[in-house]
Amino acid sequence: MLKPEYRVPSHSVMFGGPGSGAHVSIDDPSVAREHAKALCYAGQWVVVAKKGPVYVDGRSVRQKYLPAGSHFILGQTTLTVPDSSNPQPNEWFRLDPGLQVSRLTVKRKGEISLRVKRGVSLKREDRILLAGTSFTVNKSELAVIVGPSGSGKTTLLNVILGSAAPDVGEVRVFGQLVAAPGDPASPAMVIHSVPQETSLHKQLSIRSTLRYAAALREREGQSRYNRNIECEILTERAGIAQRAKAPVCELSGGERRRLSLAVELAADPNLLILDEPGSGLDAGHDRAMMETLKNCTKRGTTVVCVTHNVSNLNFADRLIVLAHGGVVVYNGRPGDALPALKSKLSLTKADWPDVMYALARRPLPCVSEQRQRHPRHAPRTKPLKCPLGTWLWLSRRQFWLTLLHGREASKHSILKVPFAHLWVAALPALGAYLAVLSAKSGWQNRSGDTDHLIALLATVAALTGASLTYSDLVNEARVVDRENRIGVSGLQVVSAKLTVVAFHTAALTSIMVAVYSWKRMMGNSYALQTPGPVLGMAITIYLVMLSSAAAGLLISAFSINLHKAVTLVTALAIMQVALNNVLFDLPALLQRLTIVLPARVGVAAQAAYLAQPRNSGSPDWLWTHSQHIWFFDEIILVTLAVGFAVAAGIKLDYRCRKVS
C-alpha cells in the first residue's frame, strides 16, 4: 500500500485543544493546538501525529491506518474512527463509561500449614481479596465505595491504578484496558490518585508545593503566569489560602489532606482516585472535602472515593457497598441504600453500624481455581513534554529542599538558618583538622605518616558524601511514586538531586581544603606540578565526595525503609575505611575488586599525585607517580559517580513500576 504522502486524501480532519480553531476541538488541556491529523484515503482513515503524540494499542505511532470503530488516544481523550468519510466532529468522540470493573478476582498466597491426618501433608491456604467484583462508574460521577474493614477496598484501588494485576477479570478506564503504571497509553497516565498517607515535602510552603506540582504536570501552552494564578485559585478551593506561605510541616492533618487533593487538581484530571480523604478530619472539614469532590465532577472529572465515613454520602452520585471479598451488595443512589440493604441482609432496623456488622460476618463466596493469564505490558514511562524543563524544575525544587533542610527544627530561629547545615559543614572541617594533627609535615615531603594523612582525607570525604544522600529517596518514597505516575522518571529525579549535591559537595570540599591549608603547607618537591597542590587535592576530595553521594543515592533506591538504608551505608563506610589499601596490604585480586570504592580510588589518586610509595606489601598500580595515572584515577571517580547515579535511577523506576 502506498504511503500517505504519495496519495491525495479525499478528506482531512485536524484535532486540536480548546480554542485552537481545529476541525475537532477537544476540551482537554493536554492536547496541543495542532495535535494530530486524520486523512481519509478511499474510505479508510489514517491518523498522523503532528505536535503531540498519538497512542494506538498502548504504543506511540507517527502514522497508522485504522479501520472504522478503532480507538486512538490524544492527550487524555479517547477518540473513535467513524464509519463515514465526511463525519461530523461529534462522531469522533466515544461514549464509554469512565470506569468499568469486570469480574475482578485477586488472591494472595497464604502461609504453608502442616497437617497430620492419615500421614503428614503440607497445604497452602490462599486468601481471597476480591471475588468477582464488578461495577461501572459513568463519566463525571462522584462514586463512593464503602464497606467493612478487610472488604478489599484498598486492593480494588491498587488494581484500578495498575499497581496490582488481577488473577481474573479486567478494569477499563474510558474504554482502555489498565496495564501497568507508567504505560504511555495506559489509563494509569490519566488517573490521578490521592493516597491515604499525605506524600508532600514538609520543608516547602503551600504555595511552593502547588507551583512545583503544577509545573511537573504542565499543560500544553500554559504560561507560568496562568499556572501561578490557577495555583492561587486552588488554594482558595481547598480552603488553605490564608496559610499559603506556611510550610507543610506546620499544617494540621486536615490541611495536609486538602493540600494533597489540590496537588492532583492542578493537573485537571479526567479520573481522580482517593483513599480515605476524610481520615483525620472533623465533621465540618469532611463535609467540605466531599463538597469539593462534588464540584470537581461539574468540571468533567470522574471521582472514585473510598471512605469509612457515611455521614456525607448524600453528595455522591453513586454509592457502591462491598462485602468481604469485594462482593458488590449495592450499587445505586445513596438515598436508596439503607432500605435495599435492610431487605437484602434481613435486618430488623436500617442503620449503617448494623449494616457494616452484618456485611463483616457474611461468608466469602466460592471462587473458581481457574487463573486467567492477565496480560502485563512492559512498563514504560511517558516522558513529559520537555524532559529538560522537568529536570530544571526538579533541580530547582531540590535546591530549596536542600536549603530548607531542617526547617522544622529552626523555624523559631531569628536568622532562619537550619542547624542541620552547620552539623554537615562541621564534619569535613573536623576531618581536615584531624588530618592536620595526624601528619606533622602534611604534604610537604614524603614522610612516613603521609599515607595515613591521605587515607584520612579520602575517608572523611567519602563518609561526608554518603551522609548527604543515603536517606533522600527513602524519605521521599511516596512523593517519588506519586510523581512517577505523571511521567517523572527515576533518572530525572536522581540527576536533579545529584546536580544540587554537586554544588553542595563543592562547598564542603572548599571547607576541607581551607581548614587543612590554613595549618599545613601544600607543596613538596616530589609532587606533580599540574594541576597544582591546592587544586589537585581539591579535585580528588570533591570527586570522592560526589561519587560517594551517588553511592548513597543508590543505597537509598535499594532501601525500603530508613533502617535498611542505615545498615547499608554503615557497611559501605566500613568497606571504605578498611579496604583503602593503607591499613593492610590488599591482594592483587582484591585491589581490582575494590576499585568501586571511592575512598580507595581517592587514596590512590592522592598517592599518585604526591609520589607516595607503599610502605609495605605488593605495589598498587593506581599509586604510580604519573600524570596519566593521576588523571586516570580521577576518571574512575567520575565514572563511579555517573554509574551509581544511573543505577539508582533505573532501580527507582523499577521500584515505582513494580507490579505487586
N, C-alpha and C positions, 0 to 999 in steps of 0.2 A: 504494500500500500504506500502511496506517495506521501511524503512528509507534508504537513500543513502549509509550510512556506512556499511549496511549489504548486499549490492549488488555490483557487479563488473561492472563498466561503460565500454561501448564499445568505447567511445572516450572522451577525456578531452581537454579543452582549458583553458590556463592561460591568464589573462588580466593584463597588467602592463603599467606603464608610459613610457615615451621616454627613450630609452637606457637601458631598463630593460631586454631585451632578451626574453620577453614573446612571446607566440604564436601570440597574438594580441597586438601589441604595439599601445597605444593610445597617441596621441600628446596632452596631457593635463597635465599641471604641478600639478594639484590637485589629480592625480591618483598615487597611491603608486606603488612600484616596483612589488609586487605580490598582487595586489588589490583584485582580485576575481578570481574564477574558475568556469567554466561551465562543467558539466558532462552529458553525453548522456546515458540514460537507455532505451533500446528498442525503439529508435527513439524519446524519449521525453527528453527535456533538463531540468536540474535543475541548478540554479545559486547559488553558495556558496560564502559567504563573507570570505575573508582571512585577509589582513592587512588594508582593507578600507571598508567603508560602502557601501551597495548595497540598492538602493531605488526602490521599485515597488509600483506603485499607491500611491505615496506620503508617504510611510512608509518604515522605515528601516527594512530589513529582514536579517536573518542569512543564510537561505537557502529556496528556493522556486521553485516548479515546474512551468514552463512557457510553454505554447503552442507556436507553430510557429506563428510569427507575433507579439508576445508580446514585450513590451518595458521595459527596466530597465536602471537605471542611475548609472554610475560610475563617481565620481567627478562631472565634469560639462558636461559630454558627455553622450548622449542617444544612446543606442545600441538596436538592434532588433534581436530577436531569429530567426535564419534562418530555412528554411524548411528541409534542408539536415542534415544527421547525421555526415557528414565529410565536413563542409563548409570551404571555403577559408576565410582568415582574413578579406577581404573587404566586405564579405557578412554580417558581424555583424553591419556595420555602416549604419545608415538610412540617407536618403537624404531629410529630412523635411526642409522647409524654416526656416530662422532664426526667423522671427516674422510674425505672421498671426493674423490679426484682422478681426473678422466676425460679422457684423450686430450689432455693439455696439449702445445701446440706454441708455442714462443716463438722469434722470430727477432730478430736485431739487425742493422740496416743496416751493411754494411761500407764500406770505402773504395772510391772510384772508381778503377779501374785503366785504363791506356791500353794498347791492343793494336794492333800494326801487323802485320796479316796480311791480304793482299788488300784493303788500304785501312786507314784509321785508324778505330778504334771505341773507345767507352767502355763499360765494364761494371762493375757494382756486385756484388760478391760478398757475399751475406747470410750471416751466421754463425748457425748453428742452436744455440740454447742448450738447448732442450727439444724432444724429438721424440716426441710421443705418450705422455708419461708418464701412467701410470695405476696407482693402488693405493688401498686402503681401510684405514683405521685405526679399530678399534672403540672404543667408549666405555671410559674408564678403562684404556686400554692405554698402555704406555710403548713407543713406536716409535722406533727408532734408524735414522737414514739415514746410510750410509757410501758412499764412492766416491772415485775418484782426483780430483786437482785438475782443475778445469775440467769436471766432470761435470754441472754445473748445479744443485748443491745450494742455493747462495745464491739463485739465480734462482727456484727452486721455492719457497723460503720467502717471497720477495717476492710471488709470485703468491698464496700462501695468505693472507698478511697483507693482500692487497688493494692493495699499493703498486705492482703491475705487472699489466697486463692481458695475457692470453694471446691469441695470434693464433687459435688453435683450442682447443676444449675448455673445461672448466669445473671449478670447485672448489666443493664444498658442505661446509659446516660445520654439523653437526647438522641436515642436510637443507635448509639455507638457502644460496642462491647467494651467493658472495662478490662484492660490488660494489666500492665504493671505501672507503678508510679513513675512519672517522668517520660512516658512514651509520648512523642510529639502529637500523634493523632488520638491518643488515649484521652478519655474524658478526665483522667487524673490531672490533665493540664488545665481544665476549665472548672474543676472542683476546688473550691477554697474551703478549708476547714479551720475551725476554731477549737483547739484541743482543750481538754478538761483542765490541764495544768497550763497556766499562762507562760508562754515562751517569749520573753522580752528581755532586752538588755537593760539592766537595772540602773546603769550609770547615766543613760540618756534621758533627756526630758521628754515629756509627752509630745511636744511639737516636733522635736528632732526625730523621735521614733516614727511618727506618722510620715514625715517628709522622706526619710530613708526608705520606709516601706513603699511609699508611692513611687519613688524613683526606681526601685527594683522591680516594680510592677508597672512600669511606664507604658502608657498607651501611645498609639501611633499619632504623631503630630501634636502631642501635648507639650506646651511650653512649661518652663519651670514656674513662671508666674501663675499660670492657671492651676498647676499642680499644687502650689502652696495655698492658693485660695481654696481649693477643694479640701485640703487638709484642715483648714480653719473651719470649714463647714462641717467636716466630720467630727471635730471636737465639740461643736455645738450639738450635733445629733446625738453624740454619745454622752452628753451632759458633763463633760470634763473641761469645758473651755475656760473656766475660772482658774484651773490649775495647769494651764498649758505649759508654763515654764518650770513646773515642778518635776524633779527626777522620778523615774519609775519606782525607785527604792522607797520613796516617801508616800506612795499611793496605798490606799486600802485594797483589800482583796476585791471588793466590788468595782472599784475604779480600774484596777488592772484588767478585770474581765471585760469591761466596756472598752478599754483601750485595745485589748486583743481583738475584739469584734471590729473596731474601727480600722485596724490594720488590714483586715481582709476586705472590708468595704471600700478601701482605697482603690481596689482593682475593678470595682463594679462587676462582681462575679455573676455568672449565669446560674450556678448552683453553689449553695453555701451549706456546709455541714457543721453542726455544733454539737458538742458532747458536754452535757450538763452546764449550760451557760448560766443558770441561776444558782449554781452551787456557791454557798457562802454569802449570798445576797439576802437582804431583808425583803419583806413582802412588797414594799414600795418600789425598790430597785428591780425586783424580779418582774413586777408588772411593767415597769418602764422598759426592761430588756425585751419582753415579749411584744410590747408595742413597737419598739424599734424594728424587730424582725418582721412584724406585720407590714410596716411601712416599706421594708425592703422588697416585699412581693409586689407592691404597687409600682416599683421601678423595673419590674420584669425578672427579678431574681427568684429562683426556686429555693426554698429554705426547708431543710430537714433537721429537726432538733430532737435530741434525746434528753429527757428530763425525768426527775422523780417528783417534781413539784406539780401538783394537779390543781392548784388554786387559780391559775390563769389560762386554763385550756380554752376558754371562750375566744381567745384571739386566733386560734388555729382554724384553718380551713378544713383540715383533715386530721383525725385522731386515729393512730394505729396502736392497738393494745396487744402486747406479746405475752405469752405464757412461757414456761420453761421449754427450752429447745427452739425458741424463736417462732413458736406457732402463733399465727395471727388469729386472735379470737374476736377482734373487732376492727373494722376499717370503715370509717364513715364520719359523719358530723359529730363534733364533740357533745352537742346537746342531747343526742340520742344514745350516747354510750352507756350510761348507767342503767336505764330501763332494759336495753338489749342484753347487757351483761348479767343483770339480775335474773332475767329469764333463762339465759344460756347456762349460767352456773348454779341455778336453783337456789338462790339466796333469799332469805326472809326479808332483808332490807337492802336498799341500794345506796351504798356509800363506798368511797374509794378504799378505805382501810380493809373492809370486808372483801372487796373485790381482789385486792392485791394478795390478801392472805389465802383466798381460795385459789388464785392462779399459782401461787407458790407451791401449793400442795397437789396440783394437777400432775399426774404421771406423764413421763415423756412418751411420745408416740414411737412406734416401731419404725425403724428406718432400714431400707434395703442395704445389703452389704455391697451392692454394685458401686463401684467407684468410677466416676466419669473422668476421663483424661482431659482436664481443662487446659486449653492452650495457654502457654505462658510465653509471651513475646519477649525477645531480648530487650531489657530496659534501656531506653535511650533518653538522654536529657535534651530537651529542646533548648537551643541557645536563645538568649534574649535578642532583641532587635540589634543591639550593639554590644558585643562582648567586652570591648574596650571600655565603653561607658559604664557597664555593670562593674567591671573591675575598679574603675575610678571611684564609683560610689561606695563600693565595699572598702576600698583603701581609705577613703575619707572618713567613713564611719569607724573603721578600726583605729585610725589616728585619734579620734575623740574618745573612743573606748579606752585606749592606752593612756591618754592624757588624764581621763577621769577615773582611772583605776584606783579603787579605794575611796571613792567619793562618799560612800555611805559612812565611812569612819571619820571623814574630815569635813562633813557638811556644816558643823558648827564652828569650824576654824575661821578666824578672821581673814587669813590670807588665802583660804580655799586651796591649799597645797596638799595633795594626798600624801600621807606619811608613807604609803607603800613605795613611792618613788624614792624616798630618802633611804629606805632599807635596801632597795635594789642597787642604788648608787653606792651604798656603803660596802657591799660585798666585793666588787672589784677594787675599791680603794683599799680595803683591808688586805686583800690578797696581794696587791702591789707593795704595800708596806711590809708584809711578811716576807716578800721576796727581797726587799731591801735588807732585812735582818738576816736572811738565810745565806747571803753571799756578800762578804765584806768588799770584795773587789768588783762585784757586779759584772758588767760586760767589758771591763777594762782590759782583762787578759784571760788567758786560758788556764784559770786556776782549777783546783780540784773540786770546788763547790759550784762551778758554773752549771753542771748538768742538773743539780738539784734546783738551781735557780730557774732554768728554762722549763723544767718539769712543773714547778710550782706555778709559773705564769700561765702555761698552757692548761693546766688543770683548773685553775681559777676561772679562766676564760670559758672553758668547756662547761663547767658547772653553772656559771652565770647564764650562759646562753640557754641551756636546757631548762633552767628555772623560770625563764621568761615565758615559755610556751607550753610546757607539758600539761597544763590544766585548761588551756584555752578551748579546745574542741570538746572536752568533756563537759565543761560548764555551759557551753553554748549548744549542746547536742540538740535540744528541742528547737532552737532558733534555726540551726543549720538544716534540720529535717524539714521544717516548715517552709523555708525559702527554697529548698531543693525541689519542692512541688511546683514552684512557679518558674523553674528553669535555671536557678543559680547552681552552677556545678561546684563540685568539691575543689577542683583545681583553681577556680576563681577565688573561692574563699581562702584557700591556703596561700595562694600567691599574694593576695591582698594583705594577709597577716604577715607574711614573710617580708613584704615590702616595707611595712611600718616597722617591723622588728629590725630591719637592716639599718634604719636611721637610729633606732634605739640602741642597738649594739655599737654603732659608731660613736655615740655619746659616751657609752660606758667604756669603750676602748680608749677614748681620749682621757678619761679619768685615770685608768690604769697607767697609761704611758706618762701622764703628767705627774702622778704621785711617784712613780719609780724614777723618772729622770730628774725629779726635783732633788732626790737624795743621792743618786748614783750617776757616774759618767757613763755614756752610752757606747763610745767608740773604743776600738782597740786595733793594733797593727795587723792582726790576722783577719779581721772581718772583711766581708765583701764591700767594695766601695760604692756599689749600686744595689739598692736604691738609697742607701744611707742608713745609719744606725737607728735613728728615731722612726723613720718611715718603714724600715724593714721590720722592726719589732711591732709597729702598729698594724701593718698589713697582716702579719701572721696571727696576732691576737684577734684581730677583727674577723678574719675568716674562720678561725677556730670557734669563736663565739657564735658566728652566724650559722655555721654548719651544725653546731650543737643545738641551736634554736630550731633548725629544720628537723633534727632528730627528735627534739621534744614534741614538735607537731606530729611527727609520725607515731610517737608513743601515744599521744592524745587521741589520734584517729583510731588506734587499735584498742583503746581502753573503753570499757563500758561504764566505768564509774571512777571516781577520784581515787579510791583505794588502790585499784589496779594500776592507775597512772603513777601513783607514788611508788608502788612496788617496782614498776619497770624503770622509772627514772633513777631510782636508787641502784638498781642493778647496773644501769648504764654508767652511773657515777663510779661504782666500784671498778668496773672494767676500765674506765678511762684513767683511774688513778693507778691501778695495778699493772696494766698492760701497756705502759708507755715506754717500755724498754730501758727504764732507768733504775727502777727498784731491783729488778733482777734481769738476767740475760734471757731473752726470748729465743727459742729455737727458730731455725730458718723458716719452717712452715708457718709457725705462729706469727712470725714477723709479717708474712704476706697476708695472713688472715685478718690481723688487727689493723690493716690499712683502712678499714671502715670506721675506725675510732678517731674523731677529730683531734683529741688530745695527743694521741700517738703521733699523728702526722705533724701536729703543731710543734711538738718537741723536736722531731727530726728536722723540720724547716729551720727552727732557730739554731740547732746544732750545725746544720749545713751553712748557715749564714756566718756563724762565729768560728767555723773550723774547729768545733769542739770534738776532741777524739773520744771514743769509747774507753772508759776506764778499765773495763774487763769484758770478757766474752767475745762472741763472734762479731765480725763487722756488720754494720747495718748500712745497706746501700743508700737509704734515704738520708743518712747523715753525711754523705760525701760532700766535701767542701768544694762546691762548684756553683757557678751562677745558674747553669742549666738545671742542676738538681734542686736548687732552692726554688726556682721558678716552677719546676715540675711538682714539688710539694704543694705549692700554692694552687696549682691547677687541680690537684687531688682534692683539696679542701673545697674549691668551688664546685667540683663535680659531686662531692658528697652533699653539699647544700642543695643543689638542684635535684639530685636523685632522691634524697629524703623528702623534699617538698612534693615532687611528682608522685612518689609512692603514697604520701599522706593524702593527696588529692584523690587518687584512684581508690584508696581504701575508704575515704569519706563518701565518695559516690556509691561504692558498693554497699556500704552500711546504710545509706539512706534509701537505696532502691531494693534492699534485700527483701524477698518475699518470705513472710513468716509462715 
